[in-house]
Amino acid sequence: MYRELAKAAFGYPIVDNHAHPFLKSKHRDSIRYEVLISEAHGDALDDAVHTLPCLRAAAQLSQLFGLTGDDATWEGVKKKRLEFDYAELCKLCMEPTGIQCILFDDGLGGIAEMAEDLNWHDQYTGNPSKRIVRLEVEGQNILQDILVANDDSPLSIDNLCDEFLKEFTTCMNNAAVDDRVVGYKSVACYRTGLDVDPAPCSADELFNCLTSASQQFKEKGSIRFEHKALNDHLVKIVLDIAGKCKKPIQFHTGLGDNEITLTKSSPAHMQPIIKAFPETIFVLLHSSYPYTRDAGYLTSVYKNVYLDFGEIFPFISADAQRTVVRQVLELAPTNKILWSTDAAWWPERFYLATAQAREVIYEVLAGFVGKRDLTEDQAVSIVKMAFFENANRIYMLGLQPNVNILSPQL
């Protein structure tokens, strides 16, 4: 019905403002495939195959892989994908996406061991990939390196604290001037919640946190920052740096696996820290689902807050996706919404996320045009901002949209 809107929704290039790298070919079957459509872990993944998102994904991937009849099932998809040469599978999934540039968070567990380097992915996009620095992982690595280097003669806790904070701050400042790095990310939501305290942290609190983390390393051989005072302090260091260098900082909000405390995953908890750093650009990831309206409110009343409506593709049902997009548009300024796949491990996730998002944004905006809430030209403008222009602007990518990257699927 709306040809120009369809051309934009199904054909305009995309800046994927948050994703994770592909598995290497030799690891293509190392992670359980149901992770493609669920945030569940362990035995809970057994139930994921009975969800609407899984049934929809199976139908879409069956069509992509040429499966019909009794073979067009989730198990059929799992079997068929392994018959493809990996390079062929990647090309088959990525060519229809229209993704022109990907911003990669490479701090997800397992990436260092099993995933491809960031610029390996450039063969499937029109522009070089960029990096998002996950601050908690960088901090853990820095502390581990210090402890290993001083294993024979351990530092006193005050010297350890001084050296750690100095090296962490240097690392984040180096990222600020690294052309390949376009932003930062915090997973405070997973660790201690989004209620980051704007007040300064005391020396005693930091000492206690680092003592605990050092003991954790001694006992387990690894460190996971789960100490609120320390986590909050590191977030505030990076918020200050990000504000000065004008590189956005992304926050995981809402939907996640069972390591988050759901009641602390609403971005509403972030209001004090957003107020405390007005010069810093906050990007609320994952549609903040199921707290989308909370996020939309924050984008409407704070100049420095943006909302990414990603990850819900393909993790929730089609009808729920339409509801979330409508909720985003209830209040959020359309020049402050971004989109991402939040894809990880497999090219199929990039395919599903883009195919579903393009369909849903067309349906929602066409509905608004049909009710005369928008003109078709306004709807087209919203698509272009959400898929490309807003991310291009706030991450200072300097890209021109390659409108030939994808033929409109009309």
C-alpha positions as a Markdown table, in Angstrom:
| # | Residue | x | y | z |
|---|---|---|---|---|
| 1 | Met | 0.0 | 0.0 | 0.0 |
| 2 | Tyr | 2.8 | 2.5 | 0.9 |
| 3 | Arg | 5.5 | 1.9 | -1.7 |
| 4 | Glu | 8.0 | 4.5 | -0.4 |
| 5 | Leu | 7.7 | 3.3 | 3.1 |
| 6 | Ala | 8.2 | -0.3 | 2.0 |
| 7 | Lys | 11.3 | 0.7 | 0.1 |
| 8 | Ala | 12.8 | 2.3 | 3.2 |
| 9 | Ala | 11.7 | -0.3 | 5.7 |
| 10 | Phe | 12.8 | -3.3 | 3.6 |
| 11 | Gly | 15.7 | -1.7 | 1.7 |
| 12 | Tyr | 17.4 | 1.1 | 3.7 |
| 13 | Pro | 20.9 | 0.2 | 5.0 |
| 14 | Ile | 21.4 | -0.4 | 8.6 |
| 15 | Val | 24.0 | 0.5 | 11.2 |
| 16 | Asp | 23.8 | -2.4 | 13.7 |
| 17 | Asn | 24.8 | -0.4 | 16.9 |
| 18 | His | 25.3 | -3.4 | 19.1 |
| 19 | Ala | 26.3 | -7.0 | 18.3 |
| 20 | His | 28.8 | -9.7 | 19.1 |
| 21 | Pro | 31.2 | -11.6 | 16.8 |
| 22 | Phe | 30.5 | -14.8 | 14.8 |
| 23 | Leu | 31.9 | -18.1 | 16.0 |
| 24 | Lys | 34.8 | -19.4 | 14.0 |
| 25 | Ser | 34.0 | -22.3 | 11.6 |
| 26 | Lys | 35.6 | -24.9 | 13.8 |
| 27 | His | 33.4 | -23.8 | 16.7 |
| 28 | Arg | 30.2 | -23.4 | 14.7 |
| 29 | Asp | 28.5 | -26.1 | 16.7 |
| 30 | Ser | 30.1 | -25.5 | 20.1 |
| 31 | Ile | 27.2 | -23.6 | 21.6 |
| 32 | Arg | 23.7 | -25.0 | 21.9 |
| 33 | Tyr | 21.7 | -23.6 | 19.0 |
| 34 | Glu | 18.6 | -22.7 | 21.0 |
| 35 | Val | 20.6 | -19.7 | 22.3 |
| 36 | Leu | 19.7 | -18.3 | 18.9 |
| 37 | Ile | 16.1 | -17.6 | 20.1 |
| 38 | Ser | 16.3 | -17.5 | 23.9 |
| 39 | Glu | 18.1 | -15.9 | 26.8 |
| 40 | Ala | 17.7 | -19.1 | 28.9 |
| 41 | His | 20.6 | -21.2 | 30.0 |
| 42 | Gly | 21.1 | -24.9 | 30.8 |
| 43 | Asp | 18.0 | -27.1 | 31.1 |
| 44 | Ala | 15.7 | -24.1 | 30.7 |
| 45 | Leu | 16.7 | -24.1 | 27.0 |
| 46 | Asp | 14.8 | -27.3 | 26.6 |
| 47 | Asp | 11.6 | -25.3 | 26.8 |
| 48 | Ala | 12.7 | -22.7 | 24.3 |
| 49 | Val | 11.6 | -24.8 | 21.3 |
| 50 | His | 8.0 | -24.6 | 22.5 |
| 51 | Thr | 7.9 | -20.7 | 22.2 |
| 52 | Leu | 6.4 | -18.6 | 19.5 |
| 53 | Pro | 9.7 | -17.0 | 18.7 |
| 54 | Cys | 11.2 | -20.5 | 18.0 |
| 55 | Leu | 8.3 | -21.5 | 15.8 |
| 56 | Arg | 8.6 | -18.3 | 13.8 |
| 57 | Ala | 12.4 | -18.6 | 13.5 |
| 58 | Ala | 12.1 | -22.2 | 12.3 |
| 59 | Ala | 9.7 | -21.1 | 9.6 |
| 60 | Gln | 11.8 | -18.2 | 8.4 |
| 61 | Leu | 15.1 | -20.2 | 8.4 |
| 62 | Ser | 13.4 | -23.1 | 6.7 |
| 63 | Gln | 12.4 | -20.7 | 3.9 |
| 64 | Leu | 15.9 | -19.3 | 3.7 |
| 65 | Phe | 17.5 | -22.8 | 3.6 |
| 66 | Gly | 15.0 | -24.2 | 1.1 |
| 67 | Leu | 13.3 | -26.6 | 3.5 |
| 68 | Thr | 9.8 | -27.7 | 2.8 |
| 69 | Gly | 7.2 | -30.1 | 4.2 |
| 70 | Asp | 8.2 | -32.3 | 7.2 |
| 71 | Asp | 11.8 | -30.9 | 7.0 |
| 72 | Ala | 10.7 | -27.4 | 7.7 |
| 73 | Thr | 11.1 | -27.7 | 11.5 |
| 74 | Trp | 13.5 | -26.5 | 14.1 |
| 75 | Glu | 15.3 | -29.8 | 14.1 |
| 76 | Gly | 15.3 | -29.7 | 10.3 |
| 77 | Val | 17.0 | -26.3 | 10.4 |
| 78 | Lys | 19.6 | -27.5 | 12.8 |
| 79 | Lys | 20.4 | -30.4 | 10.6 |
| 80 | Lys | 20.4 | -28.4 | 7.3 |
| 81 | Arg | 22.7 | -25.6 | 8.6 |
| 82 | Leu | 25.5 | -28.0 | 9.3 |
| 83 | Glu | 25.4 | -29.2 | 5.6 |
| 84 | Phe | 26.4 | -25.7 | 4.4 |
| 85 | Asp | 30.0 | -24.7 | 4.0 |
| 86 | Tyr | 30.4 | -22.1 | 6.8 |
| 87 | Ala | 31.4 | -19.3 | 4.4 |
| 88 | Glu | 28.4 | -20.2 | 2.3 |
| 89 | Leu | 26.1 | -20.1 | 5.3 |
| 90 | Cys | 27.4 | -16.7 | 6.4 |
| 91 | Lys | 26.9 | -15.2 | 2.9 |
| 92 | Leu | 23.4 | -16.7 | 2.6 |
| 93 | Cys | 22.4 | -15.1 | 5.9 |
| 94 | Met | 24.2 | -11.8 | 5.7 |
| 95 | Glu | 23.5 | -10.7 | 2.1 |
| 96 | Pro | 19.8 | -10.0 | 2.7 |
| 97 | Thr | 20.3 | -8.0 | 5.9 |
| 98 | Gly | 21.4 | -4.7 | 4.4 |
| 99 | Ile | 23.8 | -4.2 | 7.4 |
| 100 | Gln | 26.3 | -1.6 | 6.3 |
| 101 | Cys | 28.3 | -1.3 | 9.6 |
| 102 | Ile | 28.4 | -3.3 | 12.8 |
| 103 | Leu | 29.5 | -2.0 | 16.2 |
| 104 | Phe | 30.8 | -5.0 | 18.1 |
| 105 | Asp | 31.0 | -5.6 | 21.9 |
| 106 | Asp | 33.7 | -8.2 | 22.1 |
| 107 | Gly | 33.5 | -8.7 | 25.9 |
| 108 | Leu | 31.0 | -11.5 | 25.9 |
| 109 | Gly | 32.3 | -14.7 | 27.5 |
| 110 | Gly | 33.7 | -17.1 | 25.1 |
| 111 | Ile | 34.5 | -14.6 | 22.3 |
| 112 | Ala | 38.2 | -14.5 | 22.9 |
| 113 | Glu | 38.4 | -18.3 | 22.6 |
| 114 | Met | 35.9 | -19.1 | 19.9 |
| 115 | Ala | 35.0 | -16.1 | 17.8 |
| 116 | Glu | 36.3 | -14.3 | 14.8 |
| 117 | Asp | 38.2 | -11.0 | 14.9 |
| 118 | Leu | 36.1 | -8.0 | 14.4 |
| 119 | Asn | 37.4 | -7.0 | 11.0 |
| 120 | Trp | 36.8 | -10.5 | 9.7 |
| 121 | His | 33.2 | -9.5 | 9.5 |
| 122 | Asp | 33.9 | -6.6 | 7.1 |
| 123 | Gln | 33.5 | -9.0 | 4.2 |
| 124 | Tyr | 29.8 | -9.0 | 4.9 |
| 125 | Thr | 29.2 | -5.3 | 5.4 |
| 126 | Gly | 29.9 | -2.1 | 3.4 |
| 127 | Asn | 32.1 | -0.5 | 6.0 |
| 128 | Pro | 34.7 | -1.5 | 8.6 |
| 129 | Ser | 33.4 | -2.8 | 11.9 |
| 130 | Lys | 33.9 | -0.7 | 15.0 |
| 131 | Arg | 34.4 | -1.7 | 18.6 |
| 132 | Ile | 32.4 | -1.1 | 21.8 |
| 133 | Val | 34.6 | -1.5 | 25.0 |
| 134 | Arg | 32.9 | -3.5 | 27.8 |
| 135 | Leu | 34.3 | -1.8 | 30.8 |
| 136 | Glu | 33.8 | -4.5 | 33.5 |
| 137 | Val | 35.6 | -7.1 | 31.4 |
| 138 | Glu | 38.5 | -4.7 | 30.8 |
| 139 | Gly | 38.7 | -4.0 | 34.5 |
| 140 | Gln | 38.7 | -7.7 | 35.4 |
| 141 | Asn | 41.5 | -8.4 | 32.9 |
| 142 | Ile | 43.6 | -5.5 | 34.3 |
| 143 | Leu | 43.2 | -6.6 | 37.9 |
| 144 | Gln | 44.1 | -10.2 | 36.9 |
| 145 | Asp | 47.2 | -9.1 | 35.1 |
| 146 | Ile | 48.3 | -7.0 | 38.1 |
| 147 | Leu | 47.8 | -9.9 | 40.5 |
| 148 | Val | 49.7 | -12.3 | 38.2 |
| 149 | Ala | 52.6 | -9.9 | 37.7 |
| 150 | Asn | 52.9 | -9.5 | 41.5 |
| 151 | Asp | 52.3 | -13.1 | 42.5 |
| 152 | Asp | 55.7 | -13.5 | 44.1 |
| 153 | Ser | 55.5 | -10.3 | 46.0 |
| 154 | Pro | 51.9 | -9.3 | 46.5 |
| 155 | Leu | 51.1 | -5.6 | 46.7 |
| 156 | Ser | 49.6 | -4.0 | 49.8 |
| 157 | Ile | 45.9 | -3.3 | 49.3 |
| 158 | Asp | 46.3 | 0.4 | 49.0 |
| 159 | Asn | 49.1 | 0.0 | 46.4 |
| 160 | Leu | 47.0 | -2.5 | 44.5 |
| 161 | Cys | 44.0 | -0.1 | 44.5 |
| 162 | Asp | 46.2 | 2.7 | 43.3 |
| 163 | Glu | 47.8 | 0.7 | 40.5 |
| 164 | Phe | 44.5 | -0.8 | 39.4 |
| 165 | Leu | 42.6 | 2.4 | 39.2 |
| 166 | Lys | 45.5 | 4.1 | 37.4 |
| 167 | Glu | 45.7 | 1.3 | 34.8 |
| 168 | Phe | 42.0 | 1.1 | 34.4 |
| 169 | Thr | 41.7 | 4.9 | 33.8 |
| 170 | Thr | 44.6 | 4.8 | 31.3 |
| 171 | Cys | 42.9 | 2.0 | 29.4 |
| 172 | Met | 39.6 | 3.9 | 29.2 |
| 173 | Asn | 41.4 | 7.1 | 28.1 |
| 174 | Asn | 43.2 | 5.2 | 25.5 |
| 175 | Ala | 39.9 | 3.9 | 24.2 |
| 176 | Ala | 38.7 | 7.5 | 24.0 |
| 177 | Val | 41.3 | 8.3 | 21.4 |
| 178 | Asp | 41.2 | 5.0 | 19.5 |
| 179 | Asp | 39.5 | 5.5 | 16.1 |
| 180 | Arg | 38.4 | 1.9 | 16.1 |
| 181 | Val | 36.5 | 2.4 | 19.4 |
| 182 | Val | 33.2 | 4.3 | 19.0 |
| 183 | Gly | 31.8 | 3.7 | 22.5 |
| 184 | Tyr | 31.7 | 2.0 | 25.8 |
| 185 | Lys | 29.4 | -0.5 | 27.4 |
| 186 | Ser | 28.5 | -1.4 | 31.0 |
| 187 | Val | 26.8 | -4.7 | 32.2 |
| 188 | Ala | 26.1 | -3.3 | 35.6 |
| 189 | Cys | 22.6 | -4.7 | 35.1 |
| 190 | Tyr | 24.1 | -8.2 | 35.3 |
| 191 | Arg | 26.4 | -7.5 | 38.2 |
| 192 | Thr | 24.8 | -5.3 | 40.8 |
| 193 | Gly | 21.9 | -3.6 | 39.1 |
| 194 | Leu | 21.2 | -0.4 | 37.3 |
| 195 | Asp | 20.9 | 1.7 | 40.5 |
| 196 | Val | 24.4 | 3.1 | 40.1 |
| 197 | Asp | 25.1 | 5.4 | 43.1 |
| 198 | Pro | 26.2 | 8.9 | 41.9 |
| 199 | Ala | 27.9 | 9.5 | 45.3 |
| 200 | Pro | 31.7 | 9.0 | 45.6 |
| 201 | Cys | 32.9 | 5.7 | 46.8 |
| 202 | Ser | 35.0 | 5.6 | 50.0 |
| 203 | Ala | 38.6 | 4.2 | 50.0 |
| 204 | Asp | 37.6 | 1.6 | 52.5 |
| 205 | Glu | 34.8 | 0.4 | 50.3 |
| 206 | Leu | 37.2 | 0.1 | 47.3 |
| 207 | Phe | 39.8 | -1.7 | 49.5 |
| 208 | Asn | 37.2 | -4.2 | 50.6 |
| 209 | Cys | 36.0 | -4.9 | 47.1 |
| 210 | Leu | 39.5 | -5.4 | 45.7 |
| 211 | Thr | 40.4 | -7.6 | 48.6 |
| 212 | Ser | 37.4 | -9.8 | 47.8 |
| 213 | Ala | 38.2 | -9.8 | 44.1 |
| 214 | Ser | 41.8 | -10.8 | 44.8 |
| 215 | Gln | 40.7 | -13.6 | 47.0 |
| 216 | Gln | 38.3 | -14.8 | 44.3 |
| 217 | Phe | 41.2 | -14.9 | 41.8 |
| 218 | Lys | 43.3 | -16.8 | 44.3 |
| 219 | Glu | 40.6 | -19.4 | 44.9 |
| 220 | Lys | 39.1 | -19.7 | 41.3 |
| 221 | Gly | 41.8 | -18.4 | 39.0 |
| 222 | Ser | 39.4 | -15.8 | 37.5 |
| 223 | Ile | 37.6 | -12.7 | 38.6 |
| 224 | Arg | 34.1 | -11.5 | 38.1 |
| 225 | Phe | 33.3 | -8.1 | 39.4 |
| 226 | Glu | 30.2 | -8.5 | 41.6 |
| 227 | His | 31.0 | -5.8 | 44.1 |
| 228 | Lys | 28.6 | -2.9 | 44.0 |
| 229 | Ala | 30.9 | -0.1 | 45.3 |
| 230 | Leu | 33.7 | -1.1 | 42.9 |
| 231 | Asn | 31.3 | -1.6 | 39.9 |
| 232 | Asp | 29.7 | 1.8 | 40.5 |
| 233 | His | 33.0 | 3.5 | 40.8 |
| 234 | Leu | 34.3 | 2.1 | 37.5 |
| 235 | Val | 31.1 | 3.1 | 35.8 |
| 236 | Lys | 31.5 | 6.6 | 37.0 |
| 237 | Ile | 35.1 | 6.8 | 35.8 |
| 238 | Val | 34.0 | 5.8 | 32.3 |
| 239 | Leu | 30.9 | 8.1 | 32.4 |
| 240 | Asp | 33.2 | 11.0 | 33.0 |
| 241 | Ile | 35.6 | 10.0 | 30.2 |
| 242 | Ala | 32.8 | 9.2 | 27.8 |
| 243 | Gly | 31.3 | 12.7 | 28.4 |
| 244 | Lys | 34.6 | 14.4 | 27.7 |
| 245 | Cys | 35.4 | 12.5 | 24.5 |
| 246 | Lys | 31.7 | 12.4 | 23.3 |
| 247 | Lys | 31.7 | 8.6 | 22.8 |
| 248 | Pro | 28.4 | 7.1 | 23.9 |
| 249 | Ile | 28.2 | 4.5 | 26.7 |
| 250 | Gln | 25.7 | 1.6 | 26.3 |
| 251 | Phe | 23.9 | 0.0 | 29.2 |
| 252 | His | 22.4 | -3.4 | 29.1 |
| 253 | Thr | 18.8 | -2.8 | 30.3 |
| 254 | Gly | 15.9 | -5.2 | 30.7 |
| 255 | Leu | 15.8 | -8.5 | 28.9 |
| 256 | Gly | 18.7 | -10.8 | 29.8 |
| 257 | Asp | 19.5 | -14.3 | 31.1 |
| 258 | Asn | 18.9 | -15.4 | 34.7 |
| 259 | Glu | 22.0 | -13.7 | 36.0 |
| 260 | Ile | 20.2 | -10.3 | 36.1 |
| 261 | Thr | 18.0 | -9.3 | 38.9 |
| 262 | Leu | 14.9 | -8.4 | 36.9 |
| 263 | Thr | 13.6 | -5.9 | 39.4 |
| 264 | Lys | 16.9 | -3.9 | 39.0 |
| 265 | Ser | 17.0 | -4.1 | 35.3 |
| 266 | Ser | 14.6 | -1.2 | 34.6 |
| 267 | Pro | 16.4 | 2.0 | 33.4 |
| 268 | Ala | 14.2 | 3.9 | 35.8 |
| 269 | His | 16.9 | 3.1 | 38.4 |
| 270 | Met | 19.3 | 5.1 | 36.3 |
| 271 | Gln | 17.7 | 8.5 | 36.7 |
| 272 | Pro | 20.1 | 9.7 | 39.4 |
| 273 | Ile | 23.2 | 8.8 | 37.4 |
| 274 | Ile | 21.8 | 10.2 | 34.2 |
| 275 | Lys | 21.2 | 13.5 | 36.0 |
| 276 | Ala | 24.8 | 13.4 | 37.4 |
| 277 | Phe | 26.4 | 13.1 | 34.0 |
| 278 | Pro | 24.5 | 15.4 | 31.7 |
| 279 | Glu | 27.3 | 15.6 | 29.1 |
| 280 | Thr | 27.5 | 11.9 | 28.6 |
| 281 | Ile | 25.4 | 10.1 | 26.0 |
| 282 | Phe | 23.6 | 7.1 | 27.5 |
| 283 | Val | 22.3 | 4.4 | 25.1 |
| 284 | Leu | 19.7 | 2.1 | 26.7 |
| 285 | Leu | 20.0 | -1.3 | 25.0 |
| 286 | His | 17.6 | -4.1 | 24.3 |
| 287 | Ser | 14.4 | -2.0 | 24.2 |
| 288 | Ser | 14.6 | -2.2 | 28.0 |
| 289 | Tyr | 12.0 | -4.9 | 27.6 |
| 290 | Pro | 9.7 | -5.3 | 29.5 |
| 291 | Tyr | 10.4 | -1.8 | 30.8 |
| 292 | Thr | 10.2 | -0.1 | 27.4 |
| 293 | Arg | 8.0 | 2.7 | 28.5 |
| 294 | Asp | 10.4 | 3.6 | 31.3 |
| 295 | Ala | 13.1 | 4.0 | 28.7 |
| 296 | Gly | 10.9 | 6.0 | 26.4 |
| 297 | Tyr | 10.2 | 8.4 | 29.3 |
| 298 | Leu | 13.9 | 8.9 | 30.0 |
| 299 | Thr | 14.6 | 9.7 | 26.3 |
| 300 | Ser | 11.9 | 12.3 | 26.3 |
| 301 | Val | 13.0 | 14.2 | 29.4 |
| 302 | Tyr | 16.8 | 13.9 | 29.2 |
| 303 | Lys | 18.8 | 15.3 | 26.3 |
| 304 | Asn | 21.6 | 12.7 | 26.7 |
| 305 | Val | 19.5 | 9.5 | 26.7 |
| 306 | Tyr | 18.9 | 7.3 | 23.6 |
| 307 | Leu | 17.0 | 4.1 | 23.2 |
| 308 | Asp | 18.0 | 1.0 | 21.2 |
| 309 | Phe | 15.0 | -1.2 | 20.2 |
| 310 | Gly | 17.1 | -4.3 | 19.6 |
| 311 | Glu | 17.3 | -7.9 | 21.0 |
| 312 | Ile | 13.5 | -8.3 | 20.9 |
| 313 | Phe | 14.1 | -9.6 | 17.4 |
| 314 | Pro | 13.9 | -12.7 | 17.4 |
| 315 | Phe | 13.5 | -13.2 | 21.2 |
| 316 | Ile | 9.8 | -12.3 | 21.6 |
| 317 | Ser | 6.8 | -13.0 | 19.5 |
| 318 | Ala | 5.9 | -11.0 | 16.4 |
| 319 | Asp | 2.8 | -9.4 | 18.1 |
| 320 | Ala | 4.9 | -8.5 | 21.2 |
| 321 | Gln | 7.5 | -6.9 | 18.8 |
| 322 | Arg | 4.9 | -4.7 | 17.3 |
| 323 | Thr | 3.7 | -3.7 | 20.8 |
| 324 | Val | 7.3 | -2.8 | 21.9 |
| 325 | Val | 7.9 | -0.7 | 18.8 |
| 326 | Arg | 4.6 | 1.1 | 19.4 |
| 327 | Gln | 5.7 | 1.7 | 23.0 |
| 328 | Val | 9.0 | 3.1 | 21.9 |
| 329 | Leu | 7.2 | 5.5 | 19.6 |
| 330 | Glu | 4.7 | 6.6 | 22.3 |
| 331 | Leu | 7.1 | 9.1 | 23.8 |
| 332 | Ala | 10.7 | 8.7 | 22.5 |
| 333 | Pro | 11.8 | 11.4 | 20.1 |
| 334 | Thr | 12.4 | 9.7 | 16.8 |
| 335 | Asn | 15.8 | 11.3 | 16.4 |
| 336 | Lys | 16.9 | 9.4 | 19.6 |
| 337 | Ile | 16.0 | 5.8 | 18.7 |
| 338 | Leu | 18.6 | 3.3 | 17.4 |
| 339 | Trp | 18.4 | -0.3 | 16.3 |
| 340 | Ser | 20.6 | -3.4 | 16.7 |
| 341 | Thr | 20.6 | -7.1 | 16.3 |
| 342 | Asp | 22.4 | -7.9 | 19.5 |
| 343 | Ala | 23.3 | -10.9 | 17.5 |
| 344 | Ala | 26.0 | -13.3 | 18.7 |
| 345 | Trp | 27.7 | -16.5 | 17.5 |
| 346 | Trp | 25.8 | -17.3 | 14.3 |
| 347 | Pro | 24.9 | -15.4 | 11.1 |
| 348 | Glu | 21.4 | -16.7 | 11.4 |
| 349 | Arg | 20.8 | -14.4 | 14.3 |
| 350 | Phe | 21.7 | -11.3 | 12.1 |
| 351 | Tyr | 19.3 | -12.6 | 9.4 |
| 352 | Leu | 16.4 | -13.2 | 11.7 |
| 353 | Ala | 16.8 | -9.9 | 13.6 |
| 354 | Thr | 16.9 | -7.8 | 10.5 |
| 355 | Ala | 14.1 | -9.7 | 8.6 |
| 356 | Gln | 11.8 | -9.4 | 11.6 |
| 357 | Ala | 12.7 | -5.8 | 12.4 |
| 358 | Arg | 12.1 | -4.6 | 8.9 |
| 359 | Glu | 8.7 | -6.4 | 8.7 |
| 360 | Val | 7.6 | -5.0 | 12.1 |
| 361 | Ile | 8.7 | -1.4 | 11.6 |
| 362 | Tyr | 6.9 | -1.4 | 8.3 |
| 363 | Glu | 3.7 | -2.8 | 9.8 |
| 364 | Val | 3.7 | -0.4 | 12.7 |
| 365 | Leu | 4.5 | 2.7 | 10.7 |
| 366 | Ala | 2.0 | 1.8 | 7.9 |
| 367 | Gly | -0.6 | 1.5 | 10.6 |
| 368 | Phe | 0.1 | 5.0 | 11.8 |
| 369 | Val | 0.0 | 6.3 | 8.2 |
| 370 | Gly | -3.3 | 4.5 | 7.7 |
| 371 | Lys | -4.7 | 6.3 | 10.7 |
| 372 | Arg | -3.3 | 9.6 | 9.6 |
| 373 | Asp | -1.1 | 9.9 | 12.6 |
| 374 | Leu | 1.9 | 10.3 | 10.2 |
| 375 | Thr | 2.4 | 11.1 | 6.6 |
| 376 | Glu | 4.2 | 8.5 | 4.5 |
| 377 | Asp | 7.1 | 10.9 | 4.2 |
| 378 | Gln | 7.3 | 11.2 | 8.0 |
| 379 | Ala | 7.2 | 7.4 | 8.3 |
| 380 | Val | 10.1 | 7.1 | 5.8 |
| 381 | Ser | 12.1 | 9.6 | 7.7 |
| 382 | Ile | 11.6 | 7.6 | 11.0 |
| 383 | Val | 12.9 | 4.4 | 9.3 |
| 384 | Lys | 16.0 | 6.1 | 8.0 |
| 385 | Met | 16.7 | 7.7 | 11.4 |
| 386 | Ala | 16.2 | 4.5 | 13.4 |
| 387 | Phe | 18.1 | 2.2 | 11.1 |
| 388 | Phe | 21.0 | 4.5 | 10.1 |
| 389 | Glu | 21.1 | 8.2 | 10.7 |
| 390 | Asn | 20.8 | 8.4 | 14.5 |
| 391 | Ala | 23.6 | 5.8 | 15.1 |
| 392 | Asn | 25.7 | 7.4 | 12.4 |
| 393 | Arg | 25.4 | 10.7 | 14.1 |
| 394 | Ile | 25.9 | 9.8 | 17.8 |
| 395 | Tyr | 28.8 | 7.4 | 17.2 |
| 396 | Met | 30.4 | 9.9 | 14.8 |
| 397 | Leu | 30.8 | 7.2 | 12.1 |
| 398 | Gly | 30.8 | 9.6 | 9.2 |
| 399 | Leu | 29.1 | 7.2 | 6.9 |
| 400 | Gln | 27.0 | 7.7 | 3.8 |
| 401 | Pro | 24.1 | 5.3 | 3.4 |
| 402 | Asn | 24.9 | 2.8 | 0.7 |
| 403 | Val | 21.4 | 2.5 | -0.8 |
| 404 | Asn | 22.7 | -0.2 | -3.2 |
| 405 | Ile | 23.6 | -2.6 | -0.4 |
| 406 | Leu | 20.2 | -4.3 | -0.5 |
| 407 | Ser | 17.5 | -4.6 | -3.1 |
| 408 | Pro | 14.1 | -3.7 | -1.7 |
| 409 | Gln | 12.1 | -6.8 | -0.9 |
| 410 | Leu | 8.7 | -5.6 | -2.2 |
